[in-house]
Amino acid sequence: MSKMTEGINRISLTVISISAKIAFYVLAAAFLVTGVRTSYQFGHSIFYAPAMESEPGRVKTITLDGSESVSEVGDVLFDAGLIRDDLAFTIQAYCYEYKVRAGTYELSTALSSKEIIGCLSEGTEEEKEEE
């Protein structure tokens, strides 16, 4: 090969190498921004979970037989349209040490998930009257 061809090859490899590094850093930055944004949104949904609707909300009735796990209760509430994120509810419930209690509950869509955990922890009206 001539010196000119070797010089062109060296320049080409340098340009390709720099381009690959730039592409790598751009992708890494995009993944980082996406990960931080997703993490923030998930953390926000755990520590500040707003109600599904503003006042007055709609009343929904759910029935628990007491054998459900906390995550299954989250699924029931999500399916009923009472919470936005069942995984965030499950984590909140563990933080507030919620224990599943059997009963039929009337819950409003105007309640936050923290308020729903409070209502479920208190028990049903029949249980309150028995105590």
Secondary structure, DSSP 4 states (H G I P E B T S, - for coil): --HHHHHHHHHHHHHHHHHHHHHHHHHHHHHHHHHHHHHHHHHHHHH----SS-TT--EEEEEE-S---HHHHHHHHHHTTS-S-HHHHHHHHHHTT-----EEEEEETTS-HHHHHHHHHH--HHHHHH-
